């Protein structure tokens, strides 16, 4: 299992959000959603999923976060 943070928006077109909803339905048994937030048009998920599932997500949707990449945010 790998931790990732996914960010998408759908200002003019909801195709990315629809893709993500289908992806979540496909992998629902194997994916754990730790957090989800939305501002209406913006969507952000912190989740754990098998590498195989993550490979189906467009790479530009993956982003750094305390959840997915904590070493980047380590303030020591």
C-alpha positions, -999 to +999 in steps of 0.1 A: +000+000+000+012+035-009+001+068+005-008+095-020-025+128-022-047+135-053-059+169-064-083+176-092-107+203-102-136+207-126-142+243-133-154+239-169-154+201-173-162+174-148-144+146-167-116+143-142-140+141-113-161+115-130-129+095-138-120+097-101-154+086-089-152+056-112-117+048-101-128+049-064-157+026-072-134+002-090-109+001-062-131+007-032-123-026-015-086-019-017-084+018-012-086+036+022-095+072+021-079+090+051-092+124+042-113+141+015-119+178+011-137+199-015-143+235-021-170+227-046-148+227-078-116+215-061-112+180-048-084+166-027-080+130-014-054+115+010-056+078+004-037+045+006-039+022-024-020-006-041+007+005-065-013-011-094-043+012-086-022+043-083-006+037-117-041+043-132-041+078-118-027+106-140+007+115-126-001+153-126-030+146-101-005+134-075+009+161-052+031+166-022+014+167+012+020+160+049+002+127+042+020+115+011+054+131+014+059+140+051+097+142+047+093+173+025+073+190+053+096+179+082+104+211+100+134+198+121 
